[in-house]
Amino acid sequence: MLAGVLIAESLRVGAQLTGVPLQIIELARVEMTSTGVDQPRYWTPLYFTAAESEASRPAAELATCLAPTGGWYTDFHTATDTFVVFADKVSATHGVRPKTAPRKRKAVMSNEHASCVFCGEFVLHVPGWASSVPSYRLMRATWQEEHAFVVGSLHFSCLRASPARSEFAAEFAQIATGHGREITYQAAGEIQTLIQPGLGYVEQIFRGDECAIHRSDTRDSWLVREYAGPWYVLDRPQLEDIAQGKRPRLDPGVERIVLPREPMANLADATLPELLDSLGVTDRYPGLAAGEPEYEFWKYFAPKRVLEYAVIATPPLPAEAAAFLRDYAPGYRPIDFDALERDDPRS
């Protein structure tokens, strides 16, 4: 089985992708704080899967559908191969897997399950303890000789323990604290120039021994970035909680994920610790109890092993970050969005 992502806005006008049996497993709408020339502010990622035997077919078809301007590309992966598709060009890397995981890694949006790019174990997304890197971020594995792109889920505990944590943190900081930059990628024997989108957390408001805090210049959002790699995004509701002396709670909404195997019999009644224990990954979430997680089971689709759930938790912010934010939050001034709208050339 192959899995990948396609940005709907990357398709050239008049393009038709027909006869390729792709299954759309997730459709999202995201705002990009920085984009390249000929790229819109809002993107629509379509996560898809298909039979592995069909890998070369969608690659060739997609190459004819992508816009030749704007630095667009799409990518997908099989168990052993990676395909990066540009307008009229396909780059296939065969038999090369990431060197950071001790065993075969699966793509985060695969038909199998989400596994950690560092340890290879299953990742249940719990805010503050795990996250993911989508392919459209174009995050490079600078610690690898071939500088492959990082795509997938990760446990923050595994990131902290990884020998590559410093390089990961440096690459993530470049993305998170900028408005985007050009990067180069070799495909089909040619050097391609891509626009690596930035997250726009450009204003550093705190730098301590363990972490830094950055504020977005386009929205009321803050990034707490540990030098060891993990990161936490706080939005206006969390800052308001901190200003009122409350613990900030992260609520990403309902998550949908494919379990690695048949779950425990009483899945609908299981607690979060019981679920993690049944999946064999409890040790990947150290200190989780201190986050006072609120776990809610939503639905389980047995034929595909798809679990829908929600977790709300207090992130394990470094003590120095929590102390700074307690002083900062009561006096922060919200961004004037009317002024931003007037000044935004894309609006």
LOKETI-600454 format. One record per residue (C-alpha): residue in three letters; residue number from 1; x, z negated, y negated. Coordinates in steps of 0.25 Angstrom, whole numbers. Example, Ala and Ser with C-alpha at 12.3 -4.5 7.8 and 13.67 -1.06 7.14 Angstrom:
% LOKETI-600454
ALA|1|49|-31|18
SER|2|55|-29|4
END
This chain:
% LOKETI-600454
MET|1|0|0|0
LEU|2|5|3|-14
ALA|3|1|-4|-27
GLY|4|3|-1|-41
VAL|5|-3|-1|-55
LEU|6|-7|11|-65
ILE|7|-10|9|-80
ALA|8|-22|17|-82
GLU|9|-17|21|-96
SER|10|-5|28|-90
LEU|11|-13|39|-85
ARG|12|-12|52|-93
VAL|13|-25|58|-99
GLY|14|-32|67|-89
ALA|15|-24|61|-77
GLN|16|-32|59|-64
LEU|17|-27|51|-52
THR|18|-35|57|-40
GLY|19|-34|56|-25
VAL|20|-25|44|-25
PRO|21|-31|32|-18
LEU|22|-27|21|-27
GLN|23|-35|7|-26
ILE|24|-36|0|-40
ILE|25|-35|-15|-37
GLU|26|-34|-20|-51
LEU|27|-37|-14|-65
ALA|28|-33|-22|-77
ARG|29|-33|-20|-92
VAL|30|-20|-25|-100
GLU|31|-16|-26|-114
MET|32|-1|-22|-116
THR|33|5|-28|-128
SER|34|15|-17|-129
THR|35|14|-3|-125
GLY|36|22|10|-125
VAL|37|20|23|-133
ASP|38|7|29|-127
GLN|39|3|17|-120
PRO|40|-10|9|-124
ARG|41|-12|-6|-126
TYR|42|-21|-8|-115
TRP|43|-17|-4|-101
THR|44|-26|-3|-88
PRO|45|-17|-6|-75
LEU|46|-24|-1|-62
TYR|47|-17|-8|-50
PHE|48|-19|0|-38
THR|49|-15|1|-23
ALA|50|-15|13|-13
ALA|51|-10|16|1
GLU|52|5|16|2
SER|53|5|29|9
GLU|54|0|35|-4
ALA|55|11|30|-13
SER|56|17|44|-17
ARG|57|3|50|-20
PRO|58|-1|40|-31
ALA|59|13|41|-37
ALA|60|12|56|-38
GLU|61|-2|56|-44
LEU|62|1|45|-54
ALA|63|13|52|-59
THR|64|4|64|-63
CYS|65|-6|54|-70
LEU|66|3|45|-79
ALA|67|4|49|-94
PRO|68|18|55|-97
THR|69|19|46|-110
GLY|70|19|31|-112
GLY|71|29|27|-101
TRP|72|18|25|-91
TYR|73|20|23|-76
THR|74|13|17|-64
ASP|75|19|11|-52
PHE|76|15|7|-38
HIS|77|22|0|-26
THR|78|22|1|-11
ALA|79|28|-10|-2
THR|80|42|-3|-3
ASP|81|41|8|-14
THR|82|38|8|-29
PHE|83|33|20|-37
VAL|84|34|21|-52
VAL|85|26|33|-57
PHE|86|28|39|-71
ALA|87|21|52|-77
ASP|88|25|63|-67
LYS|89|36|54|-60
VAL|90|36|45|-49
SER|91|47|35|-45
ALA|92|47|29|-31
THR|93|56|18|-27
HIS|94|56|17|-12
GLY|95|60|5|-3
VAL|96|64|-4|-15
ARG|97|58|-18|-17
PRO|98|61|-29|-27
LYS|99|73|-37|-23
THR|100|67|-50|-28
ALA|101|57|-52|-17
PRO|102|63|-56|-3
ARG|103|52|-48|4
LYS|104|43|-36|1
ARG|105|35|-37|-12
LYS|106|21|-32|-14
ALA|107|16|-27|-27
VAL|108|7|-36|-34
MET|109|-5|-27|-34
SER|110|-3|-22|-20
ASN|111|-14|-22|-9
GLU|112|-5|-33|-2
HIS|113|-3|-45|-11
ALA|114|4|-50|-23
SER|115|18|-55|-20
CYS|116|29|-61|-29
VAL|117|39|-51|-33
PHE|118|50|-62|-31
CYS|119|46|-69|-18
GLY|120|36|-60|-12
GLU|121|26|-70|-9
PHE|122|11|-69|-13
VAL|123|8|-72|-28
LEU|124|-5|-78|-32
HIS|125|-6|-77|-47
VAL|126|-7|-91|-53
PRO|127|-5|-91|-68
GLY|128|8|-98|-71
TRP|129|14|-97|-57
ALA|130|13|-82|-54
SER|131|11|-69|-61
SER|132|14|-54|-60
VAL|133|21|-42|-66
PRO|134|12|-29|-67
SER|135|19|-16|-65
TYR|136|15|-11|-79
ARG|137|24|-22|-85
LEU|138|36|-14|-81
MET|139|44|-26|-78
ARG|140|58|-23|-72
ALA|141|65|-30|-61
THR|142|78|-31|-69
TRP|143|85|-39|-59
GLN|144|84|-28|-49
GLU|145|93|-16|-49
GLU|146|83|-6|-49
HIS|147|75|-13|-60
ALA|148|62|-11|-53
PHE|149|49|-16|-59
VAL|150|43|-30|-56
VAL|151|29|-29|-52
GLY|152|21|-40|-45
SER|153|18|-54|-44
LEU|154|27|-66|-45
HIS|155|27|-81|-43
PHE|156|33|-88|-55
SER|157|41|-97|-46
CYS|158|47|-86|-39
LEU|159|51|-80|-52
ARG|160|58|-93|-57
ALA|161|65|-93|-44
SER|162|70|-78|-44
PRO|163|84|-74|-47
ALA|164|78|-63|-55
ARG|165|70|-73|-64
SER|166|79|-71|-76
GLU|167|78|-56|-76
PHE|168|63|-56|-73
ALA|169|61|-65|-85
ALA|170|70|-57|-94
GLU|171|62|-44|-90
PHE|172|49|-51|-92
ALA|173|53|-56|-106
GLN|174|56|-42|-110
ILE|175|42|-38|-106
ALA|176|35|-50|-111
THR|177|41|-52|-125
GLY|178|41|-38|-130
HIS|179|32|-26|-133
GLY|180|37|-17|-123
ARG|181|50|-9|-121
GLU|182|55|4|-114
ILE|183|61|3|-100
THR|184|67|13|-92
TYR|185|64|16|-77
GLN|186|70|27|-68
ALA|187|60|35|-60
ALA|188|60|48|-54
GLY|189|75|50|-58
GLU|190|72|48|-73
ILE|191|72|36|-82
GLN|192|58|33|-87
THR|193|55|25|-99
LEU|194|44|15|-98
ILE|195|37|5|-108
GLN|196|38|-9|-103
PRO|197|26|-16|-109
GLY|198|29|-29|-116
LEU|199|20|-41|-116
GLY|200|21|-44|-131
TYR|201|26|-59|-131
VAL|202|35|-56|-142
GLU|203|35|-69|-150
GLN|204|44|-80|-144
ILE|205|38|-93|-149
PHE|206|46|-102|-140
ARG|207|59|-102|-132
GLY|208|64|-114|-123
ASP|209|73|-117|-111
GLU|210|63|-112|-101
CYS|211|54|-102|-107
ALA|212|50|-94|-120
ILE|213|36|-92|-126
HIS|214|32|-79|-132
ARG|215|19|-75|-140
SER|216|13|-62|-140
ASP|217|12|-55|-153
THR|218|-1|-48|-149
ARG|219|-10|-59|-143
ASP|220|-11|-74|-142
SER|221|-2|-75|-129
TRP|222|10|-82|-126
LEU|223|21|-80|-115
VAL|224|28|-92|-109
ARG|225|40|-86|-102
GLU|226|49|-94|-93
TYR|227|64|-89|-93
ALA|228|63|-91|-78
GLY|229|52|-80|-77
PRO|230|38|-85|-77
TRP|231|29|-83|-89
TYR|232|16|-88|-94
VAL|233|6|-81|-103
LEU|234|-2|-90|-112
ASP|235|-14|-84|-121
ARG|236|-22|-91|-132
PRO|237|-31|-99|-123
GLN|238|-18|-106|-117
LEU|239|-12|-108|-130
GLU|240|-25|-114|-135
ASP|241|-25|-124|-123
ILE|242|-11|-128|-126
ALA|243|-15|-130|-141
GLN|244|-26|-140|-136
GLY|245|-16|-147|-127
LYS|246|-22|-141|-114
ARG|247|-14|-134|-103
PRO|248|-14|-119|-104
ARG|249|-22|-112|-92
LEU|250|-19|-98|-88
ASP|251|-31|-91|-83
PRO|252|-28|-76|-78
GLY|253|-42|-74|-73
VAL|254|-46|-69|-59
GLU|255|-34|-64|-50
ARG|256|-35|-54|-39
ILE|257|-25|-54|-28
VAL|258|-22|-49|-14
LEU|259|-19|-60|-5
PRO|260|-7|-58|5
ARG|261|-15|-61|17
GLU|262|-28|-67|22
PRO|263|-31|-80|14
MET|264|-35|-94|18
ALA|265|-49|-95|24
ASN|266|-54|-103|13
LEU|267|-49|-95|2
ALA|268|-61|-96|-8
ASP|269|-59|-112|-7
ALA|270|-44|-113|-8
THR|271|-37|-119|-19
LEU|272|-25|-113|-26
PRO|273|-15|-121|-19
GLU|274|-22|-118|-5
LEU|275|-22|-103|-8
LEU|276|-7|-103|-12
ASP|277|-3|-111|0
SER|278|-11|-101|9
LEU|279|-3|-90|3
GLY|280|10|-97|5
VAL|281|14|-97|-10
THR|282|12|-111|-14
ASP|283|27|-113|-17
ARG|284|26|-101|-27
TYR|285|18|-109|-37
PRO|286|25|-122|-39
GLY|287|19|-132|-49
LEU|288|5|-125|-48
ALA|289|-3|-137|-47
ALA|290|2|-141|-61
GLY|291|-4|-129|-67
GLU|292|-18|-134|-62
PRO|293|-22|-121|-57
GLU|294|-37|-118|-56
TYR|295|-39|-108|-44
GLU|296|-52|-101|-42
PHE|297|-55|-92|-30
TRP|298|-64|-79|-34
LYS|299|-65|-70|-23
TYR|300|-57|-65|-10
PHE|301|-59|-51|-5
ALA|302|-54|-52|10
PRO|303|-52|-37|14
LYS|304|-41|-36|3
ARG|305|-37|-51|2
VAL|306|-40|-50|-13
LEU|307|-41|-64|-19
GLU|308|-48|-66|-33
TYR|309|-44|-79|-39
ALA|310|-41|-86|-52
VAL|311|-31|-97|-56
ILE|312|-30|-104|-69
ALA|313|-17|-113|-71
THR|314|-8|-119|-82
PRO|315|5|-112|-82
PRO|316|18|-120|-79
LEU|317|23|-118|-93
PRO|318|38|-123|-95
ALA|319|37|-137|-102
GLU|320|44|-131|-115
ALA|321|34|-120|-116
ALA|322|22|-130|-115
ALA|323|28|-139|-125
PHE|324|30|-128|-135
LEU|325|16|-122|-133
ARG|326|10|-136|-135
ASP|327|16|-136|-149
TYR|328|14|-121|-152
ALA|329|-1|-119|-147
PRO|330|-8|-127|-157
GLY|331|-2|-119|-169
TYR|332|-2|-105|-164
ARG|333|-9|-94|-172
PRO|334|-17|-84|-164
ILE|335|-13|-69|-166
ASP|336|-22|-62|-176
PHE|337|-27|-51|-167
ASP|338|-34|-44|-179
ALA|339|-21|-42|-185
LEU|340|-15|-37|-172
GLU|341|-26|-27|-171
ARG|342|-24|-21|-185
ASP|343|-9|-20|-182
ASP|344|-9|-14|-168
PRO|345|-7|1|-169
ARG|346|-13|2|-155
SER|347|-27|-4|-159
END
